[in-house]
Amino acid sequence: MDRPLRWTMVKGGIENRNWKIKNSAWRSGSATAVANFCSLFVSLGTVFPLAKATRELMMGIDKPMGRADQKSNLTQLDLNDAAELLRSKKVSPIELAEECLSRIDRFNEKLNAFITVTAESGLAEARAAEAEIQRGQWRGPLHGVPIALKDIVDTAGVRTTAASELFKDRIPTVDAEVVRRLKAAGAVFLGKLNLHEFAYGGSSVVSYFGPVRNPWDRNYSAGGSSGGSAVAVAAGLCCAAIGTDTGGSIRQPASYCGIVGLKPTYGRVSTSGVIPLSWSLDHVGPMTRSVKDTALMLQAIAGYNRDDPTTIDTPVPDYTDQISDSTSSLRVGLPRAYFWEQLDPEIELAMEAALVILEKLTGSQQEIGPLANDGSYSSWTEPYGAIFPAEAYTYHKDYIETNPQRYQPATLKRLRVGSEVTAARYIEGRRKMEQIRRSITDIFETVDVVITPTVRVPPFSIADLEVDLDTLRARELAMLHNTRALNLTGLPTISVPCGFTSKGLPIGMQITGRPWDEATILCLAPAAGLGSRSAEIWGARSSGVSWLDAATRGCSRPLLHAVIHLAGVPDLFSQRRRTISCLAGCISPYLVAPLVCRNHFGRIGVSCGILYDSLRRMAVGLRREQ
């Protein structure tokens, strides 16, 4: 029930008193009232909790977020933090692997993230890693770190099913190139992760092994096709995972599960040994709990492979070194046409709040025209629509002729569409794709990065997706709308968390850079404080904590109370629960937490004006919806 706005006074030690503010200004619906009210917070810092907290932040005296005891919460650690504990011998690789395996035992039946758990071999790898580290033979930050692989990546001696009955007993004899590189880095493999069958879908509900469930709400889709990879990372079942991305299959589930997902430049990471969906569009990339972790994973898997014609022999920079580069000169482009069309209001609110942060931390922010030659992007979707199904069908043609019954019906139907693509249409599509990949660099003459929402709609419920397979594809395409186009360009693109919906489901922001320039998009996200806390929040929730309490854990208490009480303002904010989620969900974990959690980023580097702008924009946005 809506109630008048109340603030607890703290001046002079007076507590347990309420100061009731008259609501006439709010009833007028004036956005100016919101702005003035926020301004009042700043001017009366000794009275209002919000201003007091803001003043403390600017003085740098607010306590950083406390981390739970590391040894009792190993599975909630970022890969980077776990790596440091392993290197310093404060934690054993065996201990970390056992904690992850225990968590898999506890949650996998509910989430269905893993198809195959390699507990025995994983512990053997952990023991070997421990012995090497004890001898002073530390290989690097992935040494002894437990990870998992999308079950489309070949592993010698371990079955690779592609979530299909067709391959349910398939055991490769050779590792994929990405697995070989991860093994060389000393990673510990815990198993193979569930996905949308043969990666041909964006929901991960079509799988021989059952649907993957979103850890934030098991009734909802985790996205796809790398749904199991996103869920395993978000739920702390492993420290990082490998996914593949042909139309958004890393970035979209990363957005829906509140983690970081990177699609590198086409050719940056070898796809050799990965069951193909579309050779011209497939990308392999990391899925992690933080941007720093993504940089560490990319460092290990990137590079030329002379046996893979899709890779390019170009230098691999030191991503971990460049991640702390300054972002103050970066020019941000916002192609609102197409990517903001029919955007869910809650996603729009989260995006606008995050863009306020980025505007303060970058050189400029400007709206730009369409990335494609036409506003409808048909010049991109048409070649994509020829290349993708034709190449998928080509790989599966013989299997479809001999064992069609071993495919899931929805997958078989989609694959057969590729048989209708003519050679002329395919060749023309390939020609246009190559032209697009050359000409797309022109956009970066005026901007350095391009930012869009990762998705334009929240995830659908699994029940809604499964009820009618004839409408399933249309709903998946709605979820993949903002990611598919960028596969054709081959540009590096990352999805990072930027807020929550009113139902507590994560929202992602998509950052795209120049070809081969993963370093720039990797340094921009952490500079704004994006992409660092979702897995930690879910870890708290899995222990029975409400999503809102988990999302705001570690935030300044007075500041949080101010934000939540603001949701009680009548008229302006008619739906209290929704408002709390928009304000606390968008501000607290990603806009406020970076201010008070200096241990994450080593700096505050923002002013109270950011908080002011965030509150003002969200208040105005909510008002427009009424």
N, C-alpha and C positions, 0 to 999 in steps of 0.2 A: 504494500500500500504506500502511495506517495505521502511524504511528510515534509514539513518545513525544513529549510536548511538550518543546521545547528553546528556550532563550532565550540569545542571545549576550550575554555580560556586557560592559558598556562602562565600568564604573567603574574609575578609576585607569589608564585606557589599556590595560587587559587585553583583548585581542581573541583571536579564533580559539579560544575555549574554550567548551564547552557545559556548561550546568548542567542535569542531568537531574532533572526533577520527578517524584516518585512518583505513580503513577496511581490509588492506592486511592480517593482522594476522587472522582475522575471515574467510576471503575467503579461507585460507589454510585448514580450517576445523580441526584445531588442538585443541584437548581437553586441551593440555597444555596451550594454549592461554587463555582458559576460566579460568583455575586454576590460572594462573599468573595475569589475570585481576582482579579476586576476591581478590587475595593477595594484589594487588595494592590498592584496597579499604581500606584494613586494615592499610596499611603503611601510607597512605595519609589521615588520619582522619580529618584533618582540611580543606581539599579541597572537597572531594567527599561526597555527601549526605549520601550514604549508609554507608560509614565508620564512618561518624560523628554520624549517628544514632546508629551504632554498639558500638562506643565508649561510647556514652551516656548510652546505655543499660548496659555495663560492669561496668560503674560508678554508676549505679542505680539511675540516675537522670531523666530518661525519664518518663514522666507522665503516670500513669496507665490509662487504657481505662476508659473513662467517661461513666457512666451508665445514661441513660435517666431518667428523673424524675420518681421515682418508682411508684407513685400513678397514673400516666398517662399511664404507660406501665405495668400494673400488669400482663397481660397475657404473657409477655415475660420473666417474672422472672422464675428462676429455682425454683423447689419445695423447696429446702433448704432455699433460700432467702425469698420466700413467707412465709414459716413457721416461720422464725424469725420475720417478720413483724407482723404476726398474734399473736405470743407469746407475743411480746412487746406491742400489742394493737395499733400499728401504722396504721394497716389496719384491716378492719372488714372482717370476713368470708363472710358476705352478699355482701360486696363490691366486693370481689374477685370473688365470684360466679356470680354476675351480669355481671361483665366484661367478664367472659368466655362465659356466655350465649349470651351476645351481639355479641361476636365474632362468636359464632356458628350461630346465625341468619345471620350474614354478609357473612360467608364463606361456610357454609355447603352445600348450594345449588350448589356451584361450585365444591366442593371437594368430597361430598357424603361420609363423614366419619362416620356420625351418622345415625343409623337406627331409634332409639328412643331417644328423648330428654326428660329427666325427670326434667323439669324446676321447676315445683311446689314443688315436693318432695325434690329436691335439695336445693331450697331456704329455705324450712322448716328445713332441716338438717343444713344449714348454720346459721340460726337463733338460733337453739339449741346449735351449737358450740360456737357462739358468747356469749350466755348467760353463758355457762360453763366457757369460758375463762375469762369473766368479773368477775366471782365468784372465780377465782384463781384455777379452776379445769382443767388446761391444761393437756391433755392426752399425748402429744408428738408431734413430728414434722409433723404428718399427720393430726392433729386436725384442722378442718376447711378448709382443702386443697381440691379443686375440682379435682376429677379424673373421669375416665370413664372406662368401661369394654367392652372387646370384647364380641360380642353378641352370645357367646357360653357358657358363664358363667352364671349359674342360679342365678336369683334374685327374691326373694319372692314378688309376687304381681306385678312384672314388666315383660312384655313378653320377652322371650328369643327365638329368631327365627333361629339362626345359618345361617342367610341370605338365608333361604329357604322358599318357599311357603308351604312346608309340615308343618313347625312349625310357620307360620306367626301369628297365634293366640295362641300360647302356652304360658301359664302363670304359672311358677313354684310356688309352695307353700313353698319351703324351699330354703334358701340361700346356695350357694356353700361355702365350707369351707374358701376359700380365701376371699369371700365377708364378711363372719362373722368376720374374723380377721381384715379386713380393717374398718369395722364398729366399732369394738372395739377400733381401733386406732383413731376414730373420723373423718375419711375421709368423704367428701361430694360427693355424686354420681350424675353426670350430665346426664348419659344416657348410652346407649348400642351402640357399634361401629360395623360398617360394616366389612365384611370379605369375603373371598372366601367361597362359599357355603359349609357348614359342615367342613370347614377348609381343604378341599381336593383340594388344588391347591396353586400355588405360585405366582399368579398375581392379585388376588382380582378383576378380571373382570367378573367372573362367580358368580353372586349374583342375587337373586330375586329382590333386591332393586337397581340394577344397579352397574356399576363398580366404584371402589374407584379411585380417581385421585391424582396423585403426586402433592404436593403443590409447588414444585420447577418448574414444568411444567405440566400443567393439561392434556397435550396430552400423557403423559407417565404413565405407571403402577407405583403404589406405592409399588409393591411387595405384597407378601402374605404368609400365609393366613391372618395374622394380619394387613392387609393394613390400615383399618380404625383406628386402635390403633396408628400406626406410624404417620399417617397423622394428627390425632387430636393433638398429642403431638408436632409435628413439627410446626404446624400452630398456636399453642397457644390456641387451643380450650379447653384444660384442662392442668393441671400441670403434670399429669402422667397418664398412662393407664396400663391395664393388657392385656397381650397377651398369646397365647399358641404356642408351638413349637413342631412339630412332625417330620419335615424335614428341619427346618430353618425358620419357620413361625414367629418367633420374630426377629431373627438376620438379615435375608435378607431384610424385609421391613424397619428395622431400618437403614440398610446401605443405601438403596435407598432414604430414607427420611431424612437422616442426623441427626439421634438421636442415643441414646444408648439403646441397647436391650440385656437383659441377659436371657440365658437359664441356670437355676441353675442345679446342680447335680440332676440326676433322683432320686426322692424320697425326695428331700429337701422341696418342696412345694406341698401340697396336691392337687390332681386333683379331689377330691370328689365334685360332683355337677357341673362338667364341662362336657358338651356333648363330649363324646370320639370320637377320630378318630382312635387311636391305643393305647390301654391300656399300652402296653409295651414300647411305644416310646413317649407318650405325656408328655410334660413339661409345667408348668405354670410359667410365669415370668413377671417382670416389664419392661416397656418401658418408658424412661424418656429423659429429655433434658441434663442431666449431669450424670457423674458416681456417684457423691455424692448422687444425687437423687435416683439412682438405689439402692445404699446401704440402704437408708432410707426406700424405698419400700420393699426391700427384708427382712429387719429386721422385718417388720410388718407381712409379709405373710409366712415366713419360719417356719418350726417346724413340729413335729410329730403329726399325727392325728390317734388315735387308730382305728377309723372307716374306715380308708383308708389303705388297705394292701400294696399300693405302697410306702407309706412313711416309713422312717427309724427313729427309736428313737436314734438320735445322737445330741449332743449339738449344739446349734446355737450360733456362736460367735458374738461379737459386731462389726459388719461390719463398722459402722461409726467411731469407734475408730481406727481400723486397716487400714483404707483407707489412712492414712498419714504415714504408715510404710515406711522405707527405701527400695529402690529397687536396691541399689548398688551391692548387692550380687546375684541377680537373674540371672539364666542361661536361656537364650532364645534359643529355638530350632526352626528351619525353615525347615519344610518338603516340599521342593520345588517340588518334584515329586508329580504329581496328582493335588495339590492345585494351582500350578503356570502354569499348562499346559493350552495352548490356552488362556492365560490371556490377557485381553484387554490392549493395550499399555499404555493408560492413567491411568488405575488402577495400572499397574505395576510401573509407575512413582511415583504415590502418595504413594504406599507402600514402595518403596525404600527410598523416602524422609523421611517417618515416621520412618523407621528402623534406619536411621542415628541418629535420636533423641534417640531412645531406646538404641542404641549401646553405647551412651554416658552416659546413666543413669542406665545401668544394668551392672552386672559383666562380662558377656560374651554373645556372639551371635554366634551360629554355625548352619551350615546346618546339618540336620539329615536325616536318611533314612525314608522309608515309615512307617507310624503308623500301617498299616496293615501288615499281614504276606507276602503279595505280592504287587508288585508295581502297579498293576492294581486296587487294592482294591476290587477285586471280592469276596474275603473272607468276606468282609463287606457288599457289595451291594447285594449279593445273599440271606443271611438271612434277610436283611432288606426287600428285594423284596418279601419274603414269609410272614413275620410277618405283615407288614403294610397293604397290601390289604386284607388279611384273617381276621384280626381283624376289619377293617373298614366294611367289608361285614357282619360280624357277627352281629354288632350292627344294621345295616340297613336292614337285611334280611326280616323281617316281613313287614316293611314299603314298601320295593321294591315290594313285592308280592301283596300288597293291594293298594298302591297309587304311582305307578311308574311315572305317569304323573305329579306329583307335585315336581319332581326333575328337575333341569336344565339338559338338554340332556348330556352335557359334564360330569357332576357329576355322573349321572346314569351310563354312559358308564364305568367310572373308577371304580365305586363301584362293578359292575358286574364282573370285572376281579377277584375279591377276591373269587368268587364262584369256580374258577378253581384251587385254591390252595388246594392240598391234605392234609389230616391230617398228613401224614408222613413228607411231606415237611415243614409244619408249625412246627411240633415238633422238627425237625432237625434244623430249623432256630432259634427256641428259645434256643436250647442247645448251638448252636454256639454263640448266642448273650451273653449268660451268661459266656461262656469261654472268649469272647472278653472283657467283662466288668471286668473280673478278671485280664487278662493278660495285658491290656492296661496300668496298673500302672507301668509296667516295664520301659516304656519310660521315666518316671520321675526319674529314677536313675541317668540320665546324664543331664537332664534339669529340670527347674522348671515350665516353661510355654512354650506353643507351639503357634506360631503366623502364621497366613495365611491371605490372602485376604478373606473378608467375601463372596464376589461374584467374579466371574471371568469375567462377562460381565455386562455392564450397563443395565438399564431397557429397555425393548422393549416399543414401543409406543402402546397405547391401540388399535389403528386402526390395527396395525400389528397382535396383539394378537387375535382380534375379527374376522379378515377376514376369518380365516380358523380354525375351531375347531379341525380339524384333526392334525394340526401342533402346536396347542396351548400347548399340554402337553410336547412336545419336547422342546419348548422354555422355558417353566417353569422349566423343569429339568436342562436346561442350567443355568438358574438363581439360582437354588438351589444346583448346583453341589458341592460347597464347604461346604455347611451346613448340608446336609442330612447325610453324613457319621458319623458326630459327635453325632447324636441322638442315634445311635446304641450303642455308648460307654457310654452314660449317663454322660459324663464329663461336668463340668461347663464351659460355653463358653459365651463370651460377644462380641458384635460388637460395635465399637466406630468409630466416623467419623475420616477420615484422609485426606480429600481433596475433590476436585471437578473435574468433567470432563469438556471438552471444552464447553459443552452445559449447564454448571452450575448445573449439577446433582451430588449429594453427592456420596462419595466413603467411604466404611467402611473397617476397619481392625478387624480381628477376633482373640481373645486371649483365649486360652484354658488352664485350670489348672488341678491339681489333683482332684480326687473325694473329695467332701465336702470342697474344698479349694477355695471357691468363693472370700475369703478375698484377696488372692494374685492377682488374675486378676483384682479385683476392685482397688487395690492400684497402679497397674502398669500403667493403662491408664491415670489417672490424673497427675501422676508424669511426663509423657511426654507431658502433655498439650493437650491430645486428648480427644475428646468427651465433648465439653463445649459450642460451639458457634453457631452451625447450626441453632437452633431454633431462636436465636437472629437475625441471618442474615436473615432468612426468614421473621421474623417480620418486619424488615426494608424494605425488598422487597415488602411485601404486602401493604406498604404505597407508592409504586411507585418508589422505589430506585432500580437501576440496580443491578443484582446479584453480579457483581464484586465490585461495590462500597459498597454494603451491606457486602460482605465477608471481605472487608478490613477496615470496619469502626472501628475506635479505634486504628488502627495501626499507627506507626510513619509515618508521611507524607513524609519526605525525603526518608525513607527506601522504602515505597511503590512506590514512583516515580522512584527510582532506579530500582526496580524490573520490573516495567512496561516498562521503557525505554529500559531495556535489551532485551525486546521482539522485539525491532526494529532492532536488528542486522541482516543484510542480510545474505543469504546463510545458516548460521548455524541454524537459526530459520526461516524456510520458511513460516510457517503459523502463522501469528502474533497473531490472535485471540486465536488459540489453545495454543500458547506459554504463552500468558498472563494468560490464565486460569490455565495452569500447574504451572507456577511460582507463580502468585498471589493467585490462588485458592488453591494450595497445601501449599505454604509457608505461606502466610499471615494469614489465619484463624487459622492454626494449628501449624505452626512452628515459625512464627514471633509473632503472638498475645500472645502466652504464655510468650514470653520474655518481652513484653512491658506491659502486663496486670497482674501485680503482685497481683491485688485484687482477681484474680481467684485462684492462687495457693500459694500466700504468699512467693514466692521466684523466683529468676531468674535461678540460678543453672545451666546455660549452658554457653558455650563460643562462640565466633564468629566463631570458627572452625566448629560448627554445621551448621551455615548459609553457610559458605564456602563449606562444603561438600555437602550440599543440592543443591546449585546452580551448583556445578561441576557435580554431578551425573545426575541432570536433563538435563543439557546441553549435556552431553555425551549420555544420553538416547535418546534425540531428534535427535542427530546426527546419531545414529545407525539406526533410522527409515527411514532416507532419502535414 
